[in-house]
Amino acid sequence: MNATKLNLISRIFQYLSIAIGVILSVLILISGPAVTDGKEALEKFRESAEMNAAIYFMLFILFAGGAMVIGFFIFQIIQSPKRTILSIIGIVISLVVYMIFYLLGTTDTTDTLALRNPVSDGVVLTTTAGLYTIGVTLFVGFVVIIAGPFMGRLRK
């Protein structure tokens, strides 16, 4: 399959997904109850066909996105294996950093964070580990950006 056909199929899939998502969102916005309608109306809406269609469409988008990511990596391994393997190594390193922060735990709780709505300790733990991981990766990226030109001069 040549690049133009692949690009055309990708565009059709994009526009079709956008159209279905917009239609389902509009259906939910139009047919959905207001908060003032009471709990009975909200419960009825949660079991409605519009809400089910939106949920199943979202699941389809998530699975299709996952399949596309896996397909992209397979395609890239065939095209340029060295760069793709380095990208995969970067993802694995990020996962390892996240797991380190996750296993270290946190002393934060809903009370110490002064959250309006209480959440479980697991939510606080995963969020804290994710934030620390982002901080570490941003710091490492910043150091690489700053040190990159100097490293290039040292090699010469």
C-alpha angles and dihedrals in degrees: 000000000000125000096256093056091046090049092049092050090048092051092048090050091048095050093043091051092048092049094049092046093050092047092050092046092051090048091053093046094048100040099034120107124243120246089248091062090080138243094290092060091046092051091048091051092050089060095044127117092243093057092045091050091051092048094048091046090052091050089049091051091049094050093043089050091051091049090049092051091050090045090049092053092047090049091047093048088057093046102040113359098178096057092041093051089050089052091050090049089053091052091049091049090051089051091051091050090049092049091050091054091043093052092045088059129200138259092217119114135175089267097049091048091048093227117180094220118040118240132186123270089246091061091050091047096050093044093049092048090049093049092049090048091052090048093052094047092048090050092048091047091050091050091049091050092050097040096041098083092044091050090051091054092048091054091055 
